């Protein structure tokens, strides 16, 4: 099972910025996935923040599209989420999801890439005034 690891969460003041990063385990380094950031605040459902496909096509939540930028580095199989002008309402646990869209860019015989979703454990973002 591939492992997804997030980093970069923390506590900031209103108006501050954070950059979250997500990477997929090395065992799947030749597998590239559609990747997205989601968040879940206490008592609320998990919601999409931003999504980026293997080909670079992006989708943003309407409520955050002016304050976040998602980007990916296919040489490192990572995806970042840059957030600016954070508000207290942005306080949540942020999760990275990879898949199910996948592409195998490994050498011949490198095996198959599971076309499934995989989630990270989440990273906490707390915004206070």
C-alpha positions in Angstrom: 0.0 0.0 0.0 1.5 3.3 -1.0 2.1 5.8 1.8 1.2 9.5 1.5 2.9 12.0 3.8 1.9 15.6 4.4 4.0 18.3 6.0 4.0 22.0 6.6 1.0 22.5 8.8 1.2 24.8 11.9 -0.2 27.8 13.6 -0.4 31.2 12.0 -2.2 34.4 12.6 -5.0 35.8 10.5 -3.6 37.0 7.2 -0.6 34.7 7.4 0.6 32.1 4.9 1.5 28.5 4.9 2.9 26.0 2.4 1.8 22.4 2.7 3.7 19.6 1.0 2.7 16.0 0.1 4.8 13.2 -1.1 4.2 9.6 -2.1 6.3 6.7 -0.8 9.5 5.9 -2.6 8.2 2.4 -3.5 5.9 4.2 -6.0 8.3 6.8 -7.2 7.7 5.8 -10.8 3.9 6.1 -10.4 2.3 9.5 -10.8 -1.1 10.3 -9.6 -3.8 12.9 -9.7 -3.4 14.6 -6.4 -5.5 16.8 -4.2 -5.7 18.7 -0.9 -8.8 18.4 1.2 -9.6 19.7 4.6 -11.9 18.8 7.5 -12.8 21.2 10.3 -14.3 19.9 13.6 -17.9 18.9 13.1 -17.8 19.4 9.4 -17.5 17.2 6.4 -14.2 16.8 4.5 -14.1 19.2 1.5 -12.0 19.8 -1.5 -9.5 22.6 -1.4 -7.6 22.1 -4.6 -6.8 19.3 -7.0 -4.2 18.8 -9.7 -4.1 16.1 -12.4 -1.0 14.4 -13.8 -1.2 16.7 -16.8 -1.3 19.8 -14.6 -5.0 20.6 -14.8 -6.1 22.3 -11.6 -9.4 22.7 -9.8 -10.0 24.9 -6.8 -12.8 25.3 -4.3 -14.7 28.4 -5.0 -14.2 29.7 -1.5 -10.5 29.5 -1.6 -9.5 29.9 -5.3 -8.1 33.4 -4.7 -6.0 32.4 -1.8 -4.5 29.0 -2.7 -2.2 27.7 -5.4 -1.6 24.0 -6.0 1.5 22.9 -7.8 3.3 19.6 -8.4 6.8 18.6 -9.1 6.8 15.4 -11.1 10.5 14.9 -10.7 10.0 14.5 -7.0 6.4 13.2 -7.1 5.3 15.9 -4.7 2.4 18.3 -4.6 2.4 21.6 -2.7 -0.4 23.9 -1.5 0.5 27.5 -1.0 -2.1 29.3 1.1 -2.1 33.1 1.7 -4.3 35.5 3.7 -5.4 32.7 6.0 -8.6 33.2 8.0 -9.8 31.6 11.2 -12.3 29.6 9.1 -9.4 27.9 7.4 -8.6 26.1 10.6 -8.8 22.4 9.9 -6.9 19.2 9.3 -5.6 19.2 5.8 -5.3 15.9 4.0 -3.5 14.9 0.8 -5.1 12.4 -1.5 -3.4 10.6 -4.4 -5.2 8.8 -7.1 -7.1 7.2 -8.6 -5.9 8.6 -11.9 -2.4 7.3 -12.4 0.4 7.0 -14.9 3.4 4.8 -14.9 6.6 6.5 -16.0 9.0 3.9 -14.9 11.2 1.7 -17.1 9.8 -1.4 -18.8 9.0 -4.0 -16.2 8.7 -1.6 -13.3 5.3 -3.0 -12.4 1.8 -1.6 -12.3 0.6 1.5 -10.5 -2.5 0.9 -8.3 -5.4 3.0 -9.6 -6.8 3.6 -6.2 -7.1 6.4 -3.7 -4.6 6.8 -0.9 -4.9 9.4 1.9 -2.3 10.9 4.2 -2.8 11.2 7.9 -3.4 14.9 7.7 -1.6 18.0 8.9 -3.2 20.5 11.3 -3.6 24.1 10.3 -4.7 26.6 13.0 -5.4 30.2 12.2 -5.9 32.6 15.1 -6.4 36.3 15.4 
